[in-house]
Amino acid sequence: MSATRKTFWTKRLGPRSIGAVYVLVALVVIFSVISPTNFANYGTAKLVFNQYAVTGLVGLALLLPLSSGIYDLSVGSTAGLSGIAAAWVLANVSANPLAGVVAGVVVAVLAGLINSAVVLGLGIDSFIGTLATGSIFIAIATAVSGDNTIATNVNGAFQQDVALKNILGLTLPVFVTIAAAILLYIGLEKSGFGRRTYAIGFDVEVARLSGVRVNGIRAAGLLASATLSGIAGVLATAQIGAGSPATGPSFLLPAFAAAFLGATQFKGGRFNSWGTIVAVLLLGTGNVGLLVVGGPSWSPDVFDGVILIAAVGLTSAKGIGPLRIRSLRRQSPSAPNLKAPVDPGLSSEAEEKSAQTLA
Amino acid sequence: MKLELRDIGMRFDNRPVLRDVCICFEEGTVHGLVGHNGSGKSTLIKIAAGYYVPDSGAMLLDDETVPLGSPAVCYQNGLRFVHQDLGLVRQFSALENFGLAAGYDRTWIRTVNWPAQRRRLASALAMLETDLPFDRPVSEFTAVERTLLAIARAIAPGVDGGTARFLMLDEPTTALEGPETERLFSVIRTLASQRVGILYVSHQLDDVLNMTQIVTVLRDGKITATLESAEATHEQLVSAMLGAEAGQVLTRPTAHRPKRKSTHDLDGSPAVEVRGLTAHRIRNVSFSIAKGECVGAVGLSGSGREQLVYALAGAIPATVEEIRVNGVELSGLDPRACLDHRIALVPGNRLAGSLVNEFTIRENLTLGSLDTLTGFGDIVNAAEERRRTESWIERFAILPADPNYRCIHLSGGNKQKVILAKWLAIDPVLMLIDEPTAGVDVGAASSMLGTLRSLADDGHSLLITTSELSDVLPIADRILVFNRGSLVSIVGSGDPEWSETGILNAMSKAPDSADNRTKILELHVGGKEKN
């Protein structure tokens, strides 16, 4: 009994499971040694948390679509569009901070509905479909803003209430992100919905034949990702104190990096909340730390790239990283179904092949 | 010109698949080759094609030895093959597909000489006295057009000469409908009249008798008969295929002999009634299954029996006039509706499509019955889930007995148990099972059949589709026989046809359309009244 307990915990806490946590601790130690005065203080921690909360939220937004085997590449653009919508309403309709937040969220939900309609209604591959809708969203944002930043009423009460309110220096975005992480943790790992979501992501045909409503769950995922991205966009706009169409799209790559790096943590191959949070903290600590210790301005980009390859590579030695990505492609909704015996829509060659295997 | 395979012997894993096979093909002759699954037909063809090197024996073309084990040499010597899956790329045009196997003519700068390719395809089609559109993608072709393209590609002269002398066709009619088959046959006759020797492999014994001049029967890797087709009969072929076992009522130990409760014949309404099922190759099929009845569905490959369970489970597009489960009519055939009416599908290809490999045993076991485990806020009751998982693991002796073990690492037999348990967890009214013993060893197969029978005895209705009669003869109460998309015969375990021979006869006889169908209809209606 004690032996099995031991392997249980060494498995859970070993570098294969939570390698990113080890790297994170190592980074903190290294930066603290290099620059004990500039790095090793609460101010740096606050900076990492406050600056990377929004990135974390966009990363979390990706969890549901990715877990159900589809991409949402429009998260950055949705964040941008929602931020502009909030800023535009604040500048032109009402200076009430709540009006800005509501406008941003409503626009995000609409964006999610459009994504669902394109990907699930029209059956366009999610990679292409959300790339396209994202392009349209950001075009709308640019048009509405006249390609300018909107600062009127954004840098006032709105910024104060949404981005600067804090407890012990930790601002509202940090708590929003933590709340989202808890919700997604329960939704993905404790609920029937989450079980079905993972089942779709791993094997859409098995899920379908097990009575899982594939499109319903994927639609819910796209709606959730757009809503969370929208909230992230509103928060980012408040942090900057101005709405700019350029804000949102910059979150796309780090968010994806965090989600994929996070999938290698804790759950070995499943996209999950806490893995994503650790991944964001790792990226944030590395980036902030490099700048604090006086690294050149390009060093964070190098760090992001190296850390991604190292972390995913380390875990994919188990065969999980690449396998996961391949299975995503295979199961994108409009991709041809590879299970010949179950799909008569295929060529007669394939079906003869299946007949042959059956014979 | 003649092609001779002499004393061919071949073993796989120390198990003989071919033993001292001598066979001789003459030019201009259509030579039939028949035999049961696993009798060695495909191995023989693959040896002739140069894909396998036999342990012993030789191949001679006009008494000159042809080196074995080289597809290129075989091709140069004019031995050409059309395999069952044809090997066409759907998105490519006929002309592009042609080049894939027949090689490319080149221009002086080594690019493909398309006009020359066209001429070569045209000459091959002229040889077949048929015509095909060159530039349309193969996906737009009918089944017979694809077969003809594959044949044209095979018999075309090679880029640097080399004419086709022998053509081997493996199950060419599997995908074809009645009139299409005729078009193929006329092409085969045309080819034979041009002195090409043809080896025709098929399960459709009537076609073989019609088409060929000589027919060779293989059983367990040995030739058991070589007959003049004109004089041979259907029954002769079947008994040569089955050998000494022919005529026996059961060919397997009767360990799982149906212990059918007589009440099942008589009590109330059937558990499942299907009327007018049409899907893919299946045309307008009707039948019913009683509670606790185990029904087998058999047929040659391409007969439609492969699709039957998938169609009923809503896994493939299908239409049905009416389907009732315990008297309640289903609105349509889709997996969710099936789950709601407690119809379970155990797919045939166990390595893919039936379990989420990355999931644990626990997660797979409860995926179908998740609704009964979730409470407030859709939260899964973890304790109850674990309890149920452990009880299934115990009942089926799943190894390792760890609920959190990932299914990807399970052995085939244990995967099978997990799949069964997953579906039993919904307490199914009807279990649809495809190929229950495919890919498992004899011992596991036998215990699987025992399990299935006991499920039927517990009151679950079973519908088993299989290519192995030995899967259903020992355990089924009735067998549905399919041919060319139709339900051609229903054999009950008490009927005189209840034997391997009787059912093979029914399977391999071409359905003589109208007449036979009325008979079936009567048979079906009769069966229904009995229920």
HADDOCK unambig.tbl for C-alpha pairs under 7 A between the chains (distance, minus, plus):
assign (segid A and resid 190 and name CA) (segid B and resid 379 and name CA) 5.62 0.50 0.50
assign (segid A and resid 190 and name CA) (segid B and resid 380 and name CA) 5.92 0.50 0.50
assign (segid A and resid 191 and name CA) (segid B and resid 378 and name CA) 5.24 0.50 0.50
assign (segid A and resid 191 and name CA) (segid B and resid 379 and name CA) 4.06 0.50 0.50
assign (segid A and resid 191 and name CA) (segid B and resid 380 and name CA) 5.16 0.50 0.50
assign (segid A and resid 192 and name CA) (segid B and resid 370 and name CA) 6.51 0.50 0.50
assign (segid A and resid 192 and name CA) (segid B and resid 374 and name CA) 6.38 0.50 0.50
assign (segid A and resid 192 and name CA) (segid B and resid 378 and name CA) 5.58 0.50 0.50
assign (segid A and resid 192 and name CA) (segid B and resid 379 and name CA) 6.07 0.50 0.50
assign (segid A and resid 192 and name CA) (segid B and resid 380 and name CA) 5.70 0.50 0.50
assign (segid A and resid 193 and name CA) (segid B and resid 378 and name CA) 6.90 0.50 0.50
assign (segid A and resid 199 and name CA) (segid B and resid 356 and name CA) 6.55 0.50 0.50
assign (segid A and resid 202 and name CA) (segid B and resid 356 and name CA) 6.43 0.50 0.50
assign (segid A and resid 202 and name CA) (segid B and resid 358 and name CA) 6.81 0.50 0.50
assign (segid A and resid 203 and name CA) (segid B and resid 356 and name CA) 5.84 0.50 0.50
assign (segid A and resid 205 and name CA) (segid B and resid 353 and name CA) 6.26 0.50 0.50
assign (segid A and resid 206 and name CA) (segid B and resid 353 and name CA) 5.34 0.50 0.50
assign (segid A and resid 206 and name CA) (segid B and resid 354 and name CA) 5.50 0.50 0.50
assign (segid A and resid 206 and name CA) (segid B and resid 355 and name CA) 6.23 0.50 0.50
assign (segid A and resid 206 and name CA) (segid B and resid 356 and name CA) 6.51 0.50 0.50
assign (segid A and resid 208 and name CA) (segid B and resid 335 and name CA) 6.60 0.50 0.50
assign (segid A and resid 209 and name CA) (segid B and resid 315 and name CA) 6.55 0.50 0.50
assign (segid A and resid 209 and name CA) (segid B and resid 335 and name CA) 5.29 0.50 0.50
assign (segid A and resid 210 and name CA) (segid B and resid 335 and name CA) 6.89 0.50 0.50
assign (segid A and resid 210 and name CA) (segid B and resid 367 and name CA) 6.67 0.50 0.50
assign (segid A and resid 210 and name CA) (segid B and resid 368 and name CA) 5.08 0.50 0.50
assign (segid A and resid 211 and name CA) (segid B and resid 335 and name CA) 5.16 0.50 0.50
assign (segid A and resid 211 and name CA) (segid B and resid 336 and name CA) 4.19 0.50 0.50
assign (segid A and resid 211 and name CA) (segid B and resid 339 and name CA) 5.85 0.50 0.50
assign (segid A and resid 211 and name CA) (segid B and resid 368 and name CA) 6.72 0.50 0.50
assign (segid A and resid 212 and name CA) (segid B and resid 336 and name CA) 6.86 0.50 0.50
assign (segid A and resid 342 and name CA) (segid B and resid 310 and name CA) 6.56 0.50 0.50
assign (segid A and resid 342 and name CA) (segid B and resid 315 and name CA) 6.18 0.50 0.50
assign (segid A and resid 342 and name CA) (segid B and resid 316 and name CA) 5.85 0.50 0.50
assign (segid A and resid 343 and name CA) (segid B and resid 316 and name CA) 5.57 0.50 0.50
assign (segid A and resid 344 and name CA) (segid B and resid 280 and name CA) 6.26 0.50 0.50
assign (segid A and resid 344 and name CA) (segid B and resid 316 and name CA) 6.58 0.50 0.50
assign (segid A and resid 347 and name CA) (segid B and resid 90 and name CA) 6.89 0.50 0.50
assign (segid A and resid 347 and name CA) (segid B and resid 139 and name CA) 6.71 0.50 0.50
assign (segid A and resid 348 and name CA) (segid B and resid 143 and name CA) 6.73 0.50 0.50
assign (segid A and resid 348 and name CA) (segid B and resid 175 and name CA) 7.00 0.50 0.50
assign (segid A and resid 349 and name CA) (segid B and resid 85 and name CA) 5.03 0.50 0.50
assign (segid A and resid 349 and name CA) (segid B and resid 86 and name CA) 6.25 0.50 0.50
assign (segid A and resid 350 and name CA) (segid B and resid 85 and name CA) 6.81 0.50 0.50
assign (segid A and resid 352 and name CA) (segid B and resid 84 and name CA) 6.64 0.50 0.50
assign (segid A and resid 352 and name CA) (segid B and resid 85 and name CA) 5.37 0.50 0.50
assign (segid A and resid 352 and name CA) (segid B and resid 175 and name CA) 6.61 0.50 0.50
assign (segid A and resid 353 and name CA) (segid B and resid 85 and name CA) 5.06 0.50 0.50
assign (segid A and resid 355 and name CA) (segid B and resid 301 and name CA) 5.34 0.50 0.50
assign (segid A and resid 355 and name CA) (segid B and resid 302 and name CA) 6.10 0.50 0.50
assign (segid A and resid 356 and name CA) (segid B and resid 301 and name CA) 6.82 0.50 0.50
assign (segid A and resid 358 and name CA) (segid B and resid 301 and name CA) 7.00 0.50 0.50
assign (segid A and resid 358 and name CA) (segid B and resid 467 and name CA) 6.45 0.50 0.50
assign (segid A and resid 359 and name CA) (segid B and resid 37 and name CA) 6.84 0.50 0.50
assign (segid A and resid 359 and name CA) (segid B and resid 301 and name CA) 5.48 0.50 0.50
assign (segid A and resid 359 and name CA) (segid B and resid 467 and name CA) 5.43 0.50 0.50
